[in-house]
Amino acid sequence: MSAPRPDLRGLAWRKASSSVGNGACVELAPIEGMVAVRDSKDPAGPVLRYTAAEWNAFLDGAKKGEFDDLV
């Protein structure tokens, strides 16, 4: 049995100030001590949720340039 889907209405979604205006970006929102991530082009689409530890590990890697080869 899967966990119930959290209520995503009313979340304070935001994106980076440097994101381009064509909708090709991700949006983030805090939810229940986690970070929710969605595609800004599809706000009704799937939402990924990460724990604080997972999100901090990702940010640490990004700051260190571990993903620079992907773009």
N, C-alpha and C positions, 0 to 999 in steps of 0.2 A: 504494500500500500504506500503510495507517495504522500509526501507532506502536503498540507493544504497550501495553496498559492497565497502569498501575502497580498494584502490590499495595497495597490500601488497608486491609488487616487490621492491627490493632494501632496505628492512628494515634491520636494524643492529641487527639481532637475536643474542642472547647470552644465555648461561646457566651457572649454578654455577660451579665454578672451582672444587668443590668436587663431581660433578656428575660422575656416573660410566660410563665406556666406552661402555656399551651394548645398549645404546640408550634409556634406561628407564628413561627419564627425560623430563622436560618441558623447552621450550625456551621462552625468553621474548624479546620484542622489543618496543621502544617508537613509538607511532603513534598518531599524531594529539592531543597531550596533554593527551593521554591515555597510558595504558600499554596493549600490545597485548600478548597473551599467546597461545602457540601451543605445541602439542606433538612432540618431536624430532624424533620419529619413523615415523611420518606421516606429513612431512613438507608441503604437498599439501592439507592436511586435514583441518578441521574446525579451526578457530581462535576465541578465546574469547577476548573481549576488556573490560577493566575496567577503570573507571574514576580514577583520582588521589586519591579522597576521598575513593573510594572502595578499591583500592590497599593499601593505607596507613592503613585502618582498618584491612585488612587481615594481613599485616606485623606486626602490633601492636599485634594482637592476637597470631600470630606465635611466636613472641619474648617473649610473656608472657606464652607460653606453652599451650595455649588453644586447640591446635590440637594434642598434643603429644600422646593422646590415640588412634589416628587413625593409627599409625604405630607400 
